[in-house]
Amino acid sequence: MAEFSPGLEGVVAAETAVSEVDGANGRLIYRGGYLIEDLVPVATYEEVAHLLWHGELPTEKELDALRRQMAAARKLNPSARGTLAAMDSQTDPMDVLRTVVSAQGAAKALTKPTLEEAIALTAIFPTIVGATWRRRQGGDVVEPRDDLGHAANLLWMMEGKEPDPERVRWVDTYLVLLADHGLNASTFAARVVASTGSDLTSCVVGAIAALKGPAHGGATFAARSMLDKIGSADNAEKWLTDAHTRHERFSGFGHRVYRTYDPRAKILREMAKNAAPELYKTAARTEEVALQILHEAHPERPNATNVDFWASVVLTGAGIPKELFTTLFATSRVSGWTAHVLESLSDLRIIRPASRWIGPQPGKKPVQLAKR
Amino acid sequence: MTTAYVPGLEGIVASQTAISMVDGANGRLVYQGYVIADLAEEMSFEEVAFLLWKGRLPSGAELEGLSLELAGHRTLTQGANIALDALPVDTDPMDVLRSVVSVQGVEHKLAKPTIPLAIHATASFPTILAMFYRRQLGLEPIQPRRELGHAANYLYMLNGKESSPEVVRALNTYLVLLADHGMNASTFAARVIASTESDLISSLVGAIGALKGPAHGGAPAAVIEQLELIGTADKAEQWMRDARKRKVKFMGFGHRIYRVYDPRAKILKEMCRRMNPKFYDLATRVEEVALQILHEEHPERPQSTNVEFYSAGVLQAIGLPREFFTPTFAVSRVAGWSAHVIEQAANNRIIRPQSEYIGPEPRKPVPLAQRG
C-alpha cells in the first residue's frame, strides 16, 4: 500500500483534458490547449464554457445557439422557488445556492449527466445569486432577461437596472478566469460524487458544498475582509506586521500549486487599477508588504499572491457585494465542474481510496451497558 | 513529488482514521476497535453512533443523554417543512433528502462541525423521509414520539403505528451494520468537503449525493428487481446464464475490498432466513448460481456477495418500500459521515490531489469572427 500523503498532495487522482495548472511555469491551460491570458482578450464566459464542455471554441452560430439555450434556462422551477422562499433572507448565500440548486435538480428518477443539464445548471446560477441578493436587501426578486449575456444578466438580476458595459466586462473576465483550475477540492468532490454513477445535480451540489469552505472558495471574501481591516495603503505595513506578530495568516496569499505568480492574479491585478483605483492602492501596498514579510519569514518559499487576493479587488470594483463573492466563484466554476463530470463518464470508476487505521487494536470485546 | 495515476485511487491512502477499519483480507469490519459481529445484535444504533463520535461506548447516563438529545431534534425547521412541501410527490427520495437536509441545515454564519450538530442532523433524517413517504401516500404526517428509540421512531413515523419488537430490532441491526465502512466514496466525499473547512451540513449533503449513485448505495432496490425478474429458485440458473450472455450484471455482487465473505452480509443473510423465508429461498439459490458463474468467468477473483444483496431482504421484511432502501442506508451512514467530518476537521489539510493533463499542447485561440 502507498505512503499516506496528507491532503493527497502530489497524488494523481484523475486524467483530464479540461484544464492544466502548470505551477512551475505559472501557466493555466484550458481545454484545447489555450493559455488563460490568450483567452481573456478573445472569449466571453459563454465561449469559455463551450470550450470546457466541447474542447473547441464555438463558431458564431454555435455561440448564438448556446446563448439562446442558456437564456431559456434561467427561470427557477416551482420546487426551487418554493425552497428559496423557505429560507430566511439572511441565510448564508452559499447555503441558499446549495439548497436551491438541489431543489431545482430534484428529479423522479436517476439520470446520467448530460451536456444539456450542464448548460441548464450553469444558466441557473446567476438567477439564484441575483434572487439571494434581492431578498437580502429586502427587495423584490427581478426576473431574468433573455436578451442579456451571462454576466450582464447576473448584474441585472441583482440590481434591476441595465448594467454599465465596463462592469459587465469585469465580471465576465472574472468568470472566464475562474472557470476551471485542475483538480481543485470542489472539482474533485464533484468527480468523487460522479464516480458512484450519481446524477449531475448531486455532483454540483457536492462541489458547491466544498467551495463554501474558507480554505477554498471562501478565500476571496477573507481577502477583502482583510483589506477592509487594513483600510488604507498607509496602514498596510503596521497592520500586517502586527498581524504577523500575532501569527495570523494573510488572506489572499499562498497556493499549493503555483511556484511563480498566478497568471489569473496577474490579469486581475492589472484590471483592478481601473476597476477599483482606491482599493487598488491599498491592495498593492498590502501585497508588497505581505510578500516581503512572508519572504523574510520563509525565504525558501516562492512568491505567493493568489487569485483570491486580486479577485476581491476586481469584484469590489464591479459592484459585487462581498457577501456574494463565493457565489460568484461558483457561478464561474460550475462550467468547469460539469465539464469534469461529463469527461469522467467515459471511464467511470468509483473513487474509493484506502485509509490507514490509527484506532485501537481490533478485537476488543464490548462491555454490556449495565457494566459501563 | 508526484505519484503515478491510480484509477479510482485504489489502494491509495487518503486519510488516517480511528473510526472504522475494513480488514478485507480477514473479512472483518471494525468500529473503534470492536468487531462488527460483536456489536450488531447487542447494541442500539444510538450506542454505536456514540461510539463512532466519541471513540467509546456510552455509560447508561450518557446513552440516556444522547437519546434525549436525538429525540429532542426530530422535528423539522419551518423552512425544511416548507421545502418538503415544495417538492413534487414523485421526486426521488434521495433528492428529497439531499434538498431538505440542505434547508434544515442552513445558517447565517459558517459553523465548525461538532458532535451536537452531528446529533441534530442524525435525528432529522428519519423525519424527513417519513414525512415525505406519508405525503406520497396522501396520508397525514405523524409527529415523532420522544420515548421511542431511533429505529422504532422511524418506523412509527412511516407507518403511524408501532412496529413489533422483532421488526424494530431488525432495523436497528441494519442501522448498526451500515453505520460506517472505512473510506467509502460517500464518506470520502464528505471528508473532501470538510477539508475546505466547510460546514457539517455541506459535507452531509455531498455525501448523500455520492451515496445515491448505483455503484455505491443505489443498488439494494435493484437486487429486489432482479430477483423479481428471476421469479423462482428453480428458474435461477437458466435465467442467470441467459442474462450473462446478454452481459447483464448480477446485482449485489462484487466489492473492491473484501477478499472473503462480507461480515455484514453474513449477519443480514441469517436475518433473512428468520424474517423473510421467501426471499431467503430464492436469494440463496441466486447467490449460489451467481457465485458459480462468476467463479467460472474469473476463477482468480474471490467470493463476493456484497452487503446490498441481503440488505434488500431485510429491508423488505421490515416493510420498507424499495424507493426508501437507499435513503435508509443514509439514515444509518450519517453517523459515520459526521464522525469522519469531525475527525477530518480536527486534523485538517485540504484534500487537493493532482491531475494528469491529457489535452493538446498549448496553442493560440482564434477570435470569434475568424472561427468560420
Boltz contact constraints between the chains, C-beta under 6 A:
constraints:
  - contact:
      token1: [A, 1]
      token2: [B, 11]
      max_distance: 6.0
  - contact:
      token1: [A, 2]
      token2: [B, 12]
      max_distance: 6.0
  - contact:
      token1: [A, 2]
      token2: [B, 13]
      max_distance: 6.0
  - contact:
      token1: [A, 4]
      token2: [B, 13]
      max_distance: 6.0
  - contact:
      token1: [A, 6]
      token2: [B, 349]
      max_distance: 6.0
  - contact:
      token1: [A, 7]
      token2: [B, 349]
      max_distance: 6.0
  - contact:
      token1: [A, 7]
      token2: [B, 350]
      max_distance: 6.0
  - contact:
      token1: [A, 7]
      token2: [B, 351]
      max_distance: 6.0
  - contact:
      token1: [A, 8]
      token2: [B, 14]
      max_distance: 6.0
  - contact:
      token1: [A, 8]
      token2: [B, 351]
      max_distance: 6.0
  - contact:
      token1: [A, 8]
      token2: [B, 353]
      max_distance: 6.0
  - contact:
      token1: [A, 10]
      token2: [B, 1]
      max_distance: 6.0
  - contact:
      token1: [A, 10]
      token2: [B, 2]
      max_distance: 6.0
  - contact:
      token1: [A, 11]
      token2: [B, 3]
      max_distance: 6.0
  - contact:
      token1: [A, 11]
      token2: [B, 12]
      max_distance: 6.0
  - contact:
      token1: [A, 11]
      token2: [B, 353]
      max_distance: 6.0
  - contact:
      token1: [A, 12]
      token2: [B, 5]
      max_distance: 6.0
  - contact:
      token1: [A, 12]
      token2: [B, 354]
      max_distance: 6.0
  - contact:
      token1: [A, 12]
      token2: [B, 356]
      max_distance: 6.0
  - contact:
      token1: [A, 13]
      token2: [B, 9]
      max_distance: 6.0
  - contact:
      token1: [A, 13]
      token2: [B, 353]
      max_distance: 6.0
  - contact:
      token1: [A, 14]
      token2: [B, 355]
      max_distance: 6.0
  - contact:
      token1: [A, 15]
      token2: [B, 5]
      max_distance: 6.0
  - contact:
      token1: [A, 15]
      token2: [B, 356]
      max_distance: 6.0
  - contact:
      token1: [A, 15]
      token2: [B, 358]
      max_distance: 6.0
  - contact:
      token1: [A, 16]
      token2: [B, 355]
      max_distance: 6.0
  - contact:
      token1: [A, 17]
      token2: [B, 358]
      max_distance: 6.0
  - contact:
      token1: [A, 17]
      token2: [B, 359]
      max_distance: 6.0
  - contact:
      token1: [A, 20]
      token2: [B, 357]
      max_distance: 6.0
  - contact:
      token1: [A, 29]
      token2: [B, 362]
      max_distance: 6.0
  - contact:
      token1: [A, 31]
      token2: [B, 359]
      max_distance: 6.0
  - contact:
      token1: [A, 33]
      token2: [B, 359]
      max_distance: 6.0
  - contact:
      token1: [A, 33]
      token2: [B, 360]
      max_distance: 6.0
  - contact:
      token1: [A, 33]
      token2: [B, 361]
      max_distance: 6.0
  - contact:
      token1: [A, 33]
      token2: [B, 362]
      max_distance: 6.0
  - contact:
      token1: [A, 33]
      token2: [B, 363]
      max_distance: 6.0
  - contact:
      token1: [A, 34]
      token2: [B, 365]
      max_distance: 6.0
  - contact:
      token1: [A, 35]
      token2: [B, 362]
      max_distance: 6.0
  - contact:
      token1: [A, 38]
      token2: [B, 364]
      max_distance: 6.0
  - contact:
      token1: [A, 38]
      token2: [B, 365]
      max_distance: 6.0
  - contact:
      token1: [A, 39]
      token2: [B, 365]
      max_distance: 6.0
  - contact:
      token1: [A, 42]
      token2: [B, 365]
      max_distance: 6.0
  - contact:
      token1: [A, 42]
      token2: [B, 367]
      max_distance: 6.0
  - contact:
      token1: [A, 57]
      token2: [B, 365]
      max_distance: 6.0
  - contact:
      token1: [A, 59]
      token2: [B, 371]
      max_distance: 6.0
  - contact:
      token1: [A, 59]
      token2: [B, 372]
      max_distance: 6.0
  - contact:
      token1: [A, 79]
      token2: [B, 86]
      max_distance: 6.0
  - contact:
      token1: [A, 79]
      token2: [B, 87]
      max_distance: 6.0
  - contact:
      token1: [A, 82]
      token2: [B, 86]
      max_distance: 6.0
  - contact:
      token1: [A, 83]
      token2: [B, 83]
      max_distance: 6.0
  - contact:
      token1: [A, 83]
      token2: [B, 86]
      max_distance: 6.0
  - contact:
      token1: [A, 86]
      token2: [B, 79]
      max_distance: 6.0
  - contact:
      token1: [A, 86]
      token2: [B, 82]
      max_distance: 6.0
  - contact:
      token1: [A, 86]
      token2: [B, 83]
      max_distance: 6.0
  - contact:
      token1: [A, 86]
      token2: [B, 103]
      max_distance: 6.0
  - contact:
      token1: [A, 87]
      token2: [B, 79]
      max_distance: 6.0
  - contact:
      token1: [A, 87]
      token2: [B, 106]
      max_distance: 6.0
  - contact:
      token1: [A, 90]
      token2: [B, 108]
      max_distance: 6.0
  - contact:
      token1: [A, 91]
      token2: [B, 106]
      max_distance: 6.0
  - contact:
      token1: [A, 92]
      token2: [B, 107]
      max_distance: 6.0
  - contact:
      token1: [A, 95]
      token2: [B, 106]
      max_distance: 6.0
  - contact:
      token1: [A, 98]
      token2: [B, 102]
      max_distance: 6.0
  - contact:
      token1: [A, 99]
      token2: [B, 102]
      max_distance: 6.0
  - contact:
      token1: [A, 99]
      token2: [B, 103]
      max_distance: 6.0
  - contact:
      token1: [A, 102]
      token2: [B, 98]
      max_distance: 6.0
  - contact:
      token1: [A, 102]
      token2: [B, 99]
      max_distance: 6.0
  - contact:
      token1: [A, 102]
      token2: [B, 102]
      max_distance: 6.0
  - contact:
      token1: [A, 103]
      token2: [B, 99]
      max_distance: 6.0
  - contact:
      token1: [A, 106]
      token2: [B, 87]
      max_distance: 6.0
  - contact:
      token1: [A, 106]
      token2: [B, 91]
      max_distance: 6.0
  - contact:
      token1: [A, 106]
      token2: [B, 95]
      max_distance: 6.0
  - contact:
      token1: [A, 106]
      token2: [B, 99]
      max_distance: 6.0
  - contact:
      token1: [A, 107]
      token2: [B, 92]
      max_distance: 6.0
  - contact:
      token1: [A, 108]
      token2: [B, 90]
      max_distance: 6.0
  - contact:
      token1: [A, 182]
      token2: [B, 355]
      max_distance: 6.0
  - contact:
      token1: [A, 183]
      token2: [B, 353]
      max_distance: 6.0
  - contact:
      token1: [A, 183]
      token2: [B, 355]
      max_distance: 6.0
  - contact:
      token1: [A, 185]
      token2: [B, 196]
      max_distance: 6.0
  - contact:
      token1: [A, 185]
      token2: [B, 350]
      max_distance: 6.0
  - contact:
      token1: [A, 185]
      token2: [B, 351]
      max_distance: 6.0
  - contact:
      token1: [A, 185]
      token2: [B, 352]
      max_distance: 6.0
  - contact:
      token1: [A, 188]
      token2: [B, 192]
      max_distance: 6.0
  - contact:
      token1: [A, 189]
      token2: [B, 189]
      max_distance: 6.0
  - contact:
      token1: [A, 189]
      token2: [B, 192]
      max_distance: 6.0
  - contact:
      token1: [A, 189]
      token2: [B, 193]
      max_distance: 6.0
  - contact:
      token1: [A, 189]
      token2: [B, 206]
      max_distance: 6.0
  - contact:
      token1: [A, 192]
      token2: [B, 188]
      max_distance: 6.0
  - contact:
      token1: [A, 192]
      token2: [B, 189]
      max_distance: 6.0
  - contact:
      token1: [A, 193]
      token2: [B, 189]
      max_distance: 6.0
  - contact:
      token1: [A, 193]
      token2: [B, 209]
      max_distance: 6.0
  - contact:
      token1: [A, 193]
      token2: [B, 210]
      max_distance: 6.0
  - contact:
      token1: [A, 196]
      token2: [B, 185]
      max_distance: 6.0
  - contact:
      token1: [A, 196]
      token2: [B, 210]
      max_distance: 6.0
  - contact:
      token1: [A, 196]
      token2: [B, 213]
      max_distance: 6.0
  - contact:
      token1: [A, 196]
      token2: [B, 215]
      max_distance: 6.0
  - contact:
      token1: [A, 196]
      token2: [B, 216]
      max_distance: 6.0
  - contact:
      token1: [A, 197]
      token2: [B, 213]
      max_distance: 6.0
  - contact:
      token1: [A, 197]
      token2: [B, 214]
      max_distance: 6.0
  - contact:
      token1: [A, 197]
      token2: [B, 215]
      max_distance: 6.0
  - contact:
      token1: [A, 198]
      token2: [B, 209]
      max_distance: 6.0
  - contact:
      token1: [A, 198]
      token2: [B, 212]
      max_distance: 6.0
  - contact:
      token1: [A, 198]
      token2: [B, 213]
      max_distance: 6.0
  - contact:
      token1: [A, 202]
      token2: [B, 209]
      max_distance: 6.0
  - contact:
      token1: [A, 202]
      token2: [B, 212]
      max_distance: 6.0
  - contact:
      token1: [A, 205]
      token2: [B, 205]
      max_distance: 6.0
  - contact:
      token1: [A, 205]
      token2: [B, 209]
      max_distance: 6.0
  - contact:
      token1: [A, 206]
      token2: [B, 189]
      max_distance: 6.0
  - contact:
      token1: [A, 206]
      token2: [B, 206]
      max_distance: 6.0
  - contact:
      token1: [A, 206]
      token2: [B, 209]
      max_distance: 6.0
  - contact:
      token1: [A, 209]
      token2: [B, 193]
      max_distance: 6.0
  - contact:
      token1: [A, 209]
      token2: [B, 198]
      max_distance: 6.0
  - contact:
      token1: [A, 209]
      token2: [B, 202]
      max_distance: 6.0
  - contact:
      token1: [A, 209]
      token2: [B, 205]
      max_distance: 6.0
  - contact:
      token1: [A, 209]
      token2: [B, 206]
      max_distance: 6.0
  - contact:
      token1: [A, 210]
      token2: [B, 193]
      max_distance: 6.0
  - contact:
      token1: [A, 210]
      token2: [B, 196]
      max_distance: 6.0
  - contact:
      token1: [A, 212]
      token2: [B, 198]
      max_distance: 6.0
  - contact:
      token1: [A, 212]
      token2: [B, 202]
      max_distance: 6.0
  - contact:
      token1: [A, 213]
      token2: [B, 196]
      max_distance: 6.0
  - contact:
      token1: [A, 213]
      token2: [B, 197]
      max_distance: 6.0
  - contact:
      token1: [A, 213]
      token2: [B, 198]
      max_distance: 6.0
  - contact:
      token1: [A, 214]
      token2: [B, 197]
      max_distance: 6.0
  - contact:
      token1: [A, 215]
      token2: [B, 196]
      max_distance: 6.0
  - contact:
      token1: [A, 215]
      token2: [B, 197]
      max_distance: 6.0
  - contact:
      token1: [A, 215]
      token2: [B, 350]
      max_distance: 6.0
  - contact:
      token1: [A, 216]
      token2: [B, 196]
      max_distance: 6.0
  - contact:
      token1: [A, 256]
      token2: [B, 352]
      max_distance: 6.0
  - contact:
      token1: [A, 349]
      token2: [B, 7]
      max_distance: 6.0
  - contact:
      token1: [A, 349]
      token2: [B, 8]
      max_distance: 6.0
  - contact:
      token1: [A, 350]
      token2: [B, 8]
      max_distance: 6.0
  - contact:
      token1: [A, 350]
      token2: [B, 185]
      max_distance: 6.0
  - contact:
      token1: [A, 350]
      token2: [B, 215]
      max_distance: 6.0
  - contact:
      token1: [A, 351]
      token2: [B, 8]
      max_distance: 6.0
  - contact:
      token1: [A, 351]
      token2: [B, 9]
      max_distance: 6.0
  - contact:
      token1: [A, 351]
      token2: [B, 185]
      max_distance: 6.0
  - contact:
      token1: [A, 352]
      token2: [B, 185]
      max_distance: 6.0
  - contact:
      token1: [A, 352]
      token2: [B, 256]
      max_distance: 6.0
  - contact:
      token1: [A, 353]
      token2: [B, 9]
      max_distance: 6.0
  - contact:
      token1: [A, 353]
      token2: [B, 12]
      max_distance: 6.0
  - contact:
      token1: [A, 353]
      token2: [B, 14]
      max_distance: 6.0
  - contact:
      token1: [A, 353]
      token2: [B, 183]
      max_distance: 6.0
  - contact:
      token1: [A, 354]
      token2: [B, 11]
      max_distance: 6.0
  - contact:
      token1: [A, 354]
      token2: [B, 13]
      max_distance: 6.0
  - contact:
      token1: [A, 355]
      token2: [B, 15]
      max_distance: 6.0
  - contact:
      token1: [A, 355]
      token2: [B, 17]
      max_distance: 6.0
  - contact:
      token1: [A, 355]
      token2: [B, 182]
      max_distance: 6.0
  - contact:
      token1: [A, 355]
      token2: [B, 183]
      max_distance: 6.0
  - contact:
      token1: [A, 356]
      token2: [B, 13]
      max_distance: 6.0
  - contact:
      token1: [A, 356]
      token2: [B, 16]
      max_distance: 6.0
  - contact:
      token1: [A, 357]
      token2: [B, 21]
      max_distance: 6.0
  - contact:
      token1: [A, 358]
      token2: [B, 16]
      max_distance: 6.0
  - contact:
      token1: [A, 358]
      token2: [B, 18]
      max_distance: 6.0
  - contact:
      token1: [A, 359]
      token2: [B, 18]
      max_distance: 6.0
  - contact:
      token1: [A, 359]
      token2: [B, 32]
      max_distance: 6.0
  - contact:
      token1: [A, 359]
      token2: [B, 33]
      max_distance: 6.0
  - contact:
      token1: [A, 360]
      token2: [B, 33]
      max_distance: 6.0
  - contact:
      token1: [A, 362]
      token2: [B, 30]
      max_distance: 6.0
  - contact:
      token1: [A, 362]
      token2: [B, 33]
      max_distance: 6.0
  - contact:
      token1: [A, 363]
      token2: [B, 35]
      max_distance: 6.0
  - contact:
      token1: [A, 364]
      token2: [B, 33]
      max_distance: 6.0
  - contact:
      token1: [A, 366]
      token2: [B, 34]
      max_distance: 6.0
  - contact:
      token1: [A, 366]
      token2: [B, 38]
      max_distance: 6.0
  - contact:
      token1: [A, 366]
      token2: [B, 57]
      max_distance: 6.0
  - contact:
      token1: [A, 369]
      token2: [B, 60]
      max_distance: 6.0
  - contact:
      token1: [A, 372]
      token2: [B, 59]
      max_distance: 6.0
